Amino acid sequence: MTVYDHIDFNRRRTVLILALFPAALFLMVSCVCALAIELGILELGRDAASLSNVLRLTMAVFPWLTGAAFLWIFFSYLQGDNIILGAAGAREITSSDNPKVYALVENVAIMAGLPTPKVYMIDDESLNAFATGRTPETASIALTIGIVSKLKPNELESVIAHEMGHIGNRDTKLMIIVVTGIAMFTFMAELAFRIALNSGRGGYVRSGGRRSKGGGQTGLFFLAVALACWIFGVFVAPLIRMALSRNREFLADATSARITRNPDALADALAAIAEDPRVEVLDSRPLMGALCVANPLSKSSLMASFYATHPPIEERIDRLRKMARDL
């Protein structure tokens, strides 16, 4: 697969993912509407829970929710890189803050034929890095303090070139859509659960101390919304992540080798990174792990395998070693 094939592949996957979000939302809205009718929260008369009534109610609500969802995704798409960098606790640096690192990024950008991205540092002694940004002109590269201090200059250069590969291959654009889109459902689940919990604590009681059946039903309704969003995270989100080919990491590795002409440097860097890739701030943000040069989640975390979006690092190293022998 050439770089241009991969970019075209990413465009097709972007369309597919944007289609999966409303499809999943439609299914969730239908289930919640059916439950609302069954609980009596919505009174629709005889045979209220019939399929036609559920579909009619869904079609009445769905356009509004879809509009709100795409407004969220559009806003997140515009601000997604800032959201991601903020969630990682990254701080921007300039050439005066760290001349050596900044010069490395500038040099790699020139060799890759791309604009120089903004450079960020993450206050973590582990070894990891990621790139984000809608376009090469708005891209950013974030490096942990550990990867800057522990890797040799040529190894760090190769990691930066790997991230430049993601920028040039338009992987970062696709990842912003995926991360912010799935995060929307996570946010909806948490919000609905909090509303249900508050309804359970105080929403049942009417004046005079009597409990309200309607309040209890409302709590159950929002609990169902939270459950539907959770089901999305368990069953639909993995399908969306499956649309993200792991070949993007191999291609970024190959791009790094092409830029630096030193596949062994990236292989050595990956071997060092494999010893300590965990970024603690990302433990609670497993979706962001797909952005990093190596899986940043704790190896003991159950989420590590569930959210794995990288090929085995040993396989990546083997391919780079073979590439070096063929040069």
Kinemage of the C-alpha trace (Angstrom):
@kinemage 1
@onewidth
@group {chain A} dominant
@subgroup {mainchain}
@vectorlist {calphas} color= white
{ca met a 1} P 0.000 0.000 0.000
{ca thr a 2} L 1.438 3.367 -1.009
{ca val a 3} L 1.034 6.561 1.005
{ca tyr a 4} L -1.570 7.796 -1.464
{ca asp a 5} L -3.503 4.532 -1.198
{ca his a 6} L -3.459 4.891 2.580
{ca ile a 7} L -4.723 8.486 2.443
{ca asp a 8} L -7.549 7.372 0.135
{ca phe a 9} L -8.227 4.459 2.506
{ca asn a 10} L -8.530 6.937 5.397
{ca arg a 11} L -11.002 9.042 3.419
{ca arg a 12} L -13.226 6.005 2.828
{ca arg a 13} L -12.987 4.980 6.472
{ca thr a 14} L -13.931 8.514 7.522
{ca val a 15} L -17.131 8.289 5.465
{ca leu a 16} L -17.875 4.836 6.921
{ca ile a 17} L -17.361 6.004 10.493
{ca leu a 18} L -19.505 9.118 9.980
{ca ala a 19} L -22.245 6.775 8.709
{ca leu a 20} L -21.913 4.400 11.667
{ca phe a 21} L -22.529 7.122 14.246
{ca pro a 22} L -26.089 8.057 13.124
{ca ala a 23} L -26.933 4.375 12.528
{ca ala a 24} L -25.927 3.539 16.098
{ca leu a 25} L -27.758 6.611 17.385
{ca phe a 26} L -30.963 5.579 15.549
{ca leu a 27} L -30.889 2.132 17.150
{ca met a 28} L -30.307 3.625 20.597
{ca val a 29} L -33.116 6.177 20.198
{ca ser a 30} L -35.530 3.418 19.081
{ca cys a 31} L -34.745 1.311 22.148
{ca val a 32} L -35.112 4.258 24.515
{ca cys a 33} L -38.396 5.354 22.898
{ca ala a 34} L -39.804 1.831 23.223
{ca leu a 35} L -38.845 1.764 26.894
{ca ala a 36} L -40.348 5.205 27.511
{ca ile a 37} L -43.647 4.006 26.055
{ca glu a 38} L -43.583 0.771 28.081
{ca leu a 39} L -42.927 2.687 31.312
{ca gly a 40} L -45.866 4.977 30.601
{ca ile a 41} L -43.699 8.085 30.509
{ca leu a 42} L -45.203 8.726 27.060
{ca glu a 43} L -48.930 8.028 26.771
{ca leu a 44} L -49.817 6.976 23.208
{ca gly a 45} L -53.024 5.082 23.812
{ca arg a 46} L -53.856 1.529 22.856
{ca asp a 47} L -51.108 -0.650 21.393
{ca ala a 48} L -48.693 2.117 22.376
{ca ala a 49} L -45.657 -0.108 22.209
{ca ser a 50} L -46.356 -1.243 18.662
{ca leu a 51} L -43.503 -1.071 16.192
{ca ser a 52} L -45.229 1.656 14.183
{ca asn a 53} L -45.585 3.890 17.258
{ca val a 54} L -41.977 3.324 18.244
{ca leu a 55} L -40.762 4.132 14.744
{ca arg a 56} L -42.998 7.214 14.517
{ca leu a 57} L -41.695 8.538 17.826
{ca thr a 58} L -38.113 7.698 16.869
{ca met a 59} L -38.432 9.574 13.566
{ca ala a 60} L -39.802 12.582 15.442
{ca val a 61} L -36.892 12.674 17.900
{ca phe a 62} L -34.049 11.340 15.775
{ca pro a 63} L -33.418 14.390 13.527
{ca trp a 64} L -32.988 16.658 16.536
{ca leu a 65} L -30.635 14.281 18.293
{ca thr a 66} L -28.699 13.674 15.080
{ca gly a 67} L -28.324 17.418 14.573
{ca ala a 68} L -27.094 17.833 18.150
{ca ala a 69} L -24.697 14.888 17.756
{ca phe a 70} L -23.174 16.234 14.560
{ca leu a 71} L -22.881 19.707 16.072
{ca trp a 72} L -20.901 18.054 18.889
{ca ile a 73} L -18.728 16.150 16.425
{ca phe a 74} L -18.227 19.253 14.260
{ca phe a 75} L -17.214 21.357 17.270
{ca ser a 76} L -14.987 18.567 18.551
{ca tyr a 77} L -13.487 18.175 15.085
{ca leu a 78} L -12.569 21.860 15.047
{ca gln a 79} L -11.295 21.834 18.618
{ca gly a 80} L -10.421 18.148 18.910
{ca asp a 81} L -6.663 18.632 18.911
{ca asn a 82} L -6.910 21.150 21.769
{ca ile a 83} L -9.239 18.804 23.676
{ca ile a 84} L -6.850 15.875 23.202
{ca leu a 85} L -3.759 17.866 24.173
{ca gly a 86} L -5.558 19.263 27.208
{ca ala a 87} L -6.699 15.787 28.291
{ca ala a 88} L -3.068 14.599 28.109
{ca gly a 89} L -1.889 17.552 30.200
{ca ala a 90} L 0.424 18.642 27.388
{ca arg a 91} L 2.044 22.091 27.421
{ca glu a 92} L 3.362 23.845 24.346
{ca ile a 93} L 7.060 24.596 24.088
{ca thr a 94} L 8.974 26.937 21.790
{ca ser a 95} L 12.502 26.912 20.410
{ca ser a 96} L 13.674 28.917 23.417
{ca asp a 97} L 12.218 26.387 25.895
{ca asn a 98} L 13.986 23.349 24.426
{ca pro a 99} L 16.132 24.239 21.401
{ca lys a 100} L 17.347 20.662 20.757
{ca val a 101} L 13.907 19.068 20.635
{ca tyr a 102} L 12.420 21.916 18.637
{ca ala a 103} L 15.299 21.756 16.138
{ca leu a 104} L 14.765 18.000 15.746
{ca val a 105} L 11.088 18.545 14.943
{ca glu a 106} L 11.926 21.321 12.481
{ca asn a 107} L 14.549 19.197 10.724
{ca val a 108} L 12.249 16.178 10.440
{ca ala a 109} L 9.448 18.390 9.094
{ca ile a 110} L 11.795 19.735 6.412
{ca met a 111} L 12.917 16.203 5.467
{ca ala a 112} L 9.275 15.077 5.321
{ca gly a 113} L 8.250 18.097 3.252
{ca leu a 114} L 5.628 19.130 5.808
{ca pro a 115} L 4.980 22.311 7.816
{ca thr a 116} L 6.620 22.368 11.241
{ca pro a 117} L 3.988 21.266 13.788
{ca lys a 118} L 3.547 22.758 17.227
{ca val a 119} L 5.545 20.918 19.875
{ca tyr a 120} L 4.120 19.883 23.244
{ca met a 121} L 5.586 18.190 26.310
{ca ile a 122} L 3.804 15.837 28.710
{ca asp a 123} L 5.050 15.740 32.301
{ca asp a 124} L 5.494 11.978 32.527
{ca glu a 125} L 8.709 9.972 32.844
{ca ser a 126} L 7.384 7.189 30.624
{ca leu a 127} L 8.351 6.907 26.948
{ca asn a 128} L 5.596 7.791 24.525
{ca ala a 129} L 4.465 10.328 21.957
{ca phe a 130} L 1.521 11.148 19.718
{ca ala a 131} L 0.488 13.520 16.956
{ca thr a 132} L -2.842 15.250 16.417
{ca gly a 133} L -4.378 17.824 14.113
{ca arg a 134} L -6.944 18.066 11.321
{ca thr a 135} L -4.377 19.000 8.673
{ca pro a 136} L -0.572 19.159 8.392
{ca glu a 137} L -0.868 22.942 8.783
{ca thr a 138} L -2.649 22.639 12.159
{ca ala a 139} L -0.792 19.570 13.457
{ca ser a 140} L 0.916 19.135 16.823
{ca ile a 141} L 3.344 16.574 18.215
{ca ala a 142} L 3.375 15.740 21.927
{ca leu a 143} L 6.365 14.052 23.589
{ca thr a 144} L 6.698 12.827 27.157
{ca ile a 145} L 9.577 14.128 29.249
{ca gly a 146} L 10.773 10.532 29.540
{ca ile a 147} L 11.063 9.934 25.810
{ca val a 148} L 12.993 13.174 25.345
{ca ser a 149} L 15.454 12.473 28.156
{ca lys a 150} L 15.947 8.704 27.740
{ca leu a 151} L 16.237 8.167 23.987
{ca lys a 152} L 19.332 8.884 21.944
{ca pro a 153} L 19.022 11.822 19.505
{ca asn a 154} L 18.736 9.574 16.428
{ca glu a 155} L 16.125 7.410 18.198
{ca leu a 156} L 14.076 10.464 19.203
{ca glu a 157} L 14.371 11.764 15.645
{ca ser a 158} L 12.952 8.481 14.344
{ca val a 159} L 9.974 8.683 16.738
{ca ile a 160} L 9.280 12.258 15.627
{ca ala a 161} L 9.482 11.049 12.008
{ca his a 162} L 6.960 8.294 12.863
{ca glu a 163} L 4.534 10.926 14.146
{ca met a 164} L 5.234 13.043 11.053
{ca gly a 165} L 4.207 9.968 9.084
{ca his a 166} L 0.803 9.971 10.798
{ca ile a 167} L 0.413 13.674 10.029
{ca gly a 168} L 1.362 13.288 6.378
{ca asn a 169} L -0.795 10.167 5.960
{ca arg a 170} L -3.830 12.013 7.422
{ca asp a 171} L -4.199 9.455 10.230
{ca thr a 172} L -4.571 12.264 12.770
{ca lys a 173} L -7.682 13.648 11.073
{ca leu a 174} L -9.429 10.272 11.201
{ca met a 175} L -8.446 9.702 14.832
{ca ile a 176} L -9.894 13.050 15.940
{ca ile a 177} L -13.267 12.047 14.476
{ca val a 178} L -13.165 8.622 16.138
{ca val a 179} L -11.997 9.796 19.560
{ca thr a 180} L -14.394 12.751 19.809
{ca gly a 181} L -17.309 10.824 18.311
{ca ile a 182} L -17.070 7.908 20.738
{ca ala a 183} L -16.387 10.319 23.590
{ca met a 184} L -19.762 11.933 22.852
{ca phe a 185} L -21.572 8.704 23.732
{ca thr a 186} L -19.426 8.274 26.843
{ca phe a 187} L -20.412 11.776 27.947
{ca met a 188} L -24.111 11.062 27.262
{ca ala a 189} L -23.918 7.859 29.303
{ca glu a 190} L -22.354 9.640 32.274
{ca leu a 191} L -24.839 12.522 32.100
{ca ala a 192} L -27.864 10.199 31.879
{ca phe a 193} L -26.566 8.069 34.755
{ca arg a 194} L -26.146 11.140 36.974
{ca ile a 195} L -29.699 12.276 36.177
{ca ala a 196} L -31.012 8.791 36.967
{ca leu a 197} L -29.051 8.730 40.229
{ca asn a 198} L -30.383 12.137 41.284
{ca ser a 199} L -33.919 11.035 40.413
{ca gly a 200} L -33.436 8.017 42.647
{ca arg a 201} L -32.202 10.136 45.562
{ca gly a 202} L -34.684 12.968 45.558
{ca gly a 203} L -36.909 12.827 42.534
{ca tyr a 204} L -39.389 10.330 43.940
{ca val a 205} L -40.679 12.494 46.789
{ca arg a 206} L -43.700 14.751 46.332
{ca ser a 207} L -45.042 17.330 48.770
{ca gly a 208} L -46.455 15.560 51.786
{ca gly a 209} L -43.699 12.952 51.788
{ca arg a 210} L -45.295 10.609 49.243
{ca arg a 211} L -43.124 9.017 46.603
{ca ser a 212} L -43.820 9.823 42.961
{ca lys a 213} L -44.215 6.886 40.580
{ca gly a 214} L -43.502 9.240 37.674
{ca gly a 215} L -40.245 10.301 39.262
{ca gly a 216} L -39.212 6.676 39.581
{ca gln a 217} L -40.097 6.009 35.960
{ca thr a 218} L -38.085 9.027 34.873
{ca gly a 219} L -35.105 7.684 36.777
{ca leu a 220} L -35.506 4.308 35.052
{ca phe a 221} L -35.777 6.071 31.696
{ca phe a 222} L -32.494 7.919 32.127
{ca leu a 223} L -30.890 4.762 33.463
{ca ala a 224} L -31.967 3.085 30.217
{ca val a 225} L -30.398 5.935 28.223
{ca ala a 226} L -27.159 5.463 30.155
{ca leu a 227} L -27.312 1.709 29.537
{ca ala a 228} L -27.897 2.233 25.802
{ca cys a 229} L -24.862 4.520 25.590
{ca trp a 230} L -22.836 1.973 27.546
{ca ile a 231} L -23.912 -0.777 25.129
{ca phe a 232} L -22.710 1.458 22.314
{ca gly a 233} L -19.316 1.634 23.985
{ca val a 234} L -19.137 -2.153 24.410
{ca phe a 235} L -20.537 -3.371 21.092
{ca val a 236} L -20.564 -0.532 18.534
{ca ala a 237} L -17.361 1.311 19.421
{ca pro a 238} L -15.234 -1.819 18.804
{ca leu a 239} L -16.751 -2.062 15.301
{ca ile a 240} L -15.771 1.539 14.662
{ca arg a 241} L -12.277 0.878 15.967
{ca met a 242} L -12.070 -2.139 13.668
{ca ala a 243} L -12.362 0.331 10.780
{ca leu a 244} L -8.991 1.715 11.905
{ca ser a 245} L -6.465 -0.454 10.155
{ca arg a 246} L -3.443 -1.371 12.233
{ca asn a 247} L -1.492 -0.977 9.014
{ca arg a 248} L -1.363 2.738 9.777
{ca glu a 249} L 1.346 1.997 12.384
{ca phe a 250} L 3.378 -0.088 9.947
{ca leu a 251} L 3.059 2.630 7.321
{ca ala a 252} L 4.110 5.327 9.802
{ca asp a 253} L 7.111 3.165 10.761
{ca ala a 254} L 8.014 2.805 7.086
{ca thr a 255} L 7.574 6.551 6.587
{ca ser a 256} L 9.938 7.202 9.493
{ca ala a 257} L 12.528 4.873 7.949
{ca arg a 258} L 12.167 6.652 4.603
{ca ile a 259} L 12.582 10.099 6.178
{ca thr a 260} L 15.551 9.275 8.419
{ca arg a 261} L 17.087 6.475 6.300
{ca asn a 262} L 17.661 4.666 9.607
{ca pro a 263} L 15.113 1.896 10.370
{ca asp a 264} L 17.337 0.535 13.160
{ca ala a 265} L 16.994 3.791 15.099
{ca leu a 266} L 13.210 3.432 15.256
{ca ala a 267} L 13.531 -0.273 16.081
{ca asp a 268} L 15.838 0.593 18.998
{ca ala a 269} L 13.443 3.365 20.074
{ca leu a 270} L 10.455 0.991 20.041
{ca ala a 271} L 12.394 -1.561 22.088
{ca ala a 272} L 13.091 1.116 24.713
{ca ile a 273} L 9.519 2.429 24.599
{ca ala a 274} L 8.151 -1.097 25.136
{ca glu a 275} L 9.825 -1.147 28.554
{ca asp a 276} L 7.777 1.802 29.855
{ca pro a 277} L 5.053 3.122 27.523
{ca arg a 278} L 2.437 3.799 30.208
{ca val a 279} L 1.245 7.410 30.458
{ca glu a 280} L -0.680 7.584 33.726
{ca val a 281} L -2.903 10.494 32.738
{ca leu a 282} L -4.244 8.382 29.863
{ca asp a 283} L -5.288 5.443 32.053
{ca ser a 284} L -8.745 7.015 32.354
{ca arg a 285} L -8.788 7.966 28.649
{ca pro a 286} L -8.216 4.642 26.866
{ca leu a 287} L -9.502 5.929 23.518
{ca met a 288} L -6.516 8.255 23.276
{ca gly a 289} L -4.192 5.271 23.352
{ca ala a 290} L -4.797 4.807 19.626
{ca leu a 291} L -2.973 8.086 18.995
{ca cys a 292} L 0.274 7.090 20.688
{ca val a 293} L 3.381 5.523 19.179
{ca ala a 294} L 2.831 2.571 21.549
{ca asn a 295} L -0.117 1.536 23.713
{ca pro a 296} L 0.101 3.864 26.749
{ca leu a 297} L -2.275 1.925 29.006
{ca ser a 298} L -1.125 -0.099 31.947
{ca lys a 299} L -0.344 -3.665 30.835
{ca ser a 300} L -2.383 -4.924 33.788
{ca ser a 301} L -5.397 -2.857 32.725
{ca leu a 302} L -8.362 -4.806 31.341
{ca met a 303} L -8.892 -1.883 28.975
{ca ala a 304} L -5.445 -2.349 27.465
{ca ser a 305} L -6.459 -5.339 25.356
{ca phe a 306} L -9.995 -4.095 24.777
{ca tyr a 307} L -8.819 -0.808 23.315
{ca ala a 308} L -5.698 -2.202 21.617
{ca thr a 309} L -5.289 -0.500 18.251
{ca his a 310} L -1.593 -1.219 17.673
{ca pro a 311} L 0.046 -4.284 16.156
{ca pro a 312} L 2.472 -6.124 18.467
{ca ile a 313} L 5.540 -3.972 18.984
{ca glu a 314} L 7.792 -7.021 18.419
{ca glu a 315} L 6.346 -7.405 14.918
{ca arg a 316} L 6.993 -3.749 14.184
{ca ile a 317} L 10.601 -4.115 15.335
{ca asp a 318} L 11.082 -7.239 13.194
{ca arg a 319} L 9.817 -5.425 10.111
{ca leu a 320} L 12.133 -2.487 10.754
{ca arg a 321} L 15.144 -4.803 11.236
{ca lys a 322} L 14.332 -6.505 7.940
{ca met a 323} L 13.976 -3.119 6.289
{ca ala a 324} L 17.428 -2.148 7.595
{ca arg a 325} L 18.985 -5.332 6.177
{ca asp a 326} L 17.404 -4.636 2.785
{ca leu a 327} L 18.796 -1.108 2.559
